[in-house]
Amino acid sequence: MSYGVESIRIHKKLRLDKRAGSDNWYARLTLPNGKRLVKTTKTEDIESAKEVALRLYYEVDARIQNKLPATTRKFADVAKHAINRMETEIREGVGKQAYRDYVQALNKWLIPYFGGTDIAKLDLAAVTAFDAWHTAQNGKVPAQSTINNHNSALNRVLDEAELNGWIVKSLRPTLLNKGVKTESRGSFSVEEYHTIYTALRSYHKQTTNEKSAATRETLRNYVLFLANTGVRHGTEALGLCWRNIEWYERDGERYLAVNVDGKTNKRTAIARDSVENSLWRQAKLNPRIQAVDFDGLIAAKLDEPVFTTRLSETVTVHNLNRAFNALLAELNLKTGADGRTRTLYSFRHFYATLNLERGVTTHALSRQLRNSTEMIDRHYSKYSPLLNAEVHSGRKQRTLSS
């Protein structure tokens, strides 16, 4: 590779180069990993340039001998490398959906704060100072889930720095989480669920706004889909296209399978049989779909979003949340008997508790929801006495013995 118009060897791993268009000499040092470090000496005098180059050589050698990185970078530069890598993996279909959250955290919080900091100087004290700054900016201690997201984003940057030799493993700070424990969202009872989906049948007729009415029509099918699949509200559900839904056949039976690209990579969820009706009703809202029946729709493998409105617009999380929250307020169901606020995400909890009540094991449920069995046990064990009331009351035993 050509480095300029003139080159002088100073040491077996060190050279001085003259570049076209510049009178100054540049020091070029070959590092132990084979990469090259190039820095200007800021002088055209050869003797002065040699002194600068040798000083660079001994400084780098001392860092290496002390098990420090030979070179380093500013946090913002490393973060950009990490963001590019995550965005590339998302485009290629091998990245996690959570990468989008990491990128957002980096751009909104971590780069603005750490941007000019040398990545090798990012220690526990610096991270602790960031936590204090973030709390001050928000006016409250962030939730543990928020800190976990920030820590994961920060680890992606540190991974990038270590990969490129800008930090060594021993320099990586230990990331702590002293955030406020996130309270689980509320759920719905079967009776409340019945009230909600009954109201949704005519909810779109209660507004004269065409766009709001269209959103409410889609909301009806969306709620039924969430409640009968356990798919996460938001990115998972709204990212679905018709090509992601297929029939799965086994032992002469067929089941509706939903291929989700979610928070924890891709998975397949089996929908309850009733979902076919709500999905076919949803398909008929899309003027671009010409299938004559549901089987034809599934066979077509269309690259069309599932949850669009009759106005050919893909619904947004914001519009769905707004419409659903208004409905809950109208039905006086915004807050449950346990004092917890309910949202569209609550249907994931509704799905989980209903399946546990039906006798589905935590292991099987964890595969459907793509959560660990430990998490299922931790979050839903509190429902055990309620789900097994007939056992605790002694009625089931009496029935069996009679």
Secondary structure as GFF3:
##gff-version 3
##sequence-region A 1 402
A	DSSP	beta_strand	6	11	.	.	.	ID=ss1
A	DSSP	beta_strand	14	18	.	.	.	ID=ss2
A	DSSP	beta_strand	25	30	.	.	.	ID=ss3
A	DSSP	beta_strand	36	40	.	.	.	ID=ss4
A	DSSP	alpha_helix	46	65	.	.	.	ID=ss5
A	DSSP	alpha_helix	75	91	.	.	.	ID=ss6
A	DSSP	alpha_helix	98	105	.	.	.	ID=ss7
A	DSSP	pi_helix	106	110	.	.	.	ID=ss8
A	DSSP	alpha_helix	111	114	.	.	.	ID=ss9
A	DSSP	three_ten_helix	119	121	.	.	.	ID=ss10
A	DSSP	alpha_helix	124	138	.	.	.	ID=ss11
A	DSSP	alpha_helix	144	163	.	.	.	ID=ss12
A	DSSP	three_ten_helix	169	171	.	.	.	ID=ss13
A	DSSP	alpha_helix	190	203	.	.	.	ID=ss14
A	DSSP	three_ten_helix	204	206	.	.	.	ID=ss15
A	DSSP	alpha_helix	210	227	.	.	.	ID=ss16
A	DSSP	alpha_helix	235	238	.	.	.	ID=ss17
A	DSSP	three_ten_helix	242	244	.	.	.	ID=ss18
A	DSSP	beta_strand	245	250	.	.	.	ID=ss19
A	DSSP	beta_strand	253	262	.	.	.	ID=ss20
A	DSSP	beta_strand	265	270	.	.	.	ID=ss21
A	DSSP	alpha_helix	275	283	.	.	.	ID=ss22
A	DSSP	alpha_helix	294	300	.	.	.	ID=ss23
A	DSSP	alpha_helix	317	331	.	.	.	ID=ss24
A	DSSP	alpha_helix	346	357	.	.	.	ID=ss25
A	DSSP	alpha_helix	362	369	.	.	.	ID=ss26
A	DSSP	alpha_helix	373	380	.	.	.	ID=ss27
A	DSSP	three_ten_helix	381	383	.	.	.	ID=ss28
A	DSSP	alpha_helix	384	387	.	.	.	ID=ss29
A	DSSP	alpha_helix	389	392	.	.	.	ID=ss30
A	DSSP	alpha_helix	395	401	.	.	.	ID=ss31
###
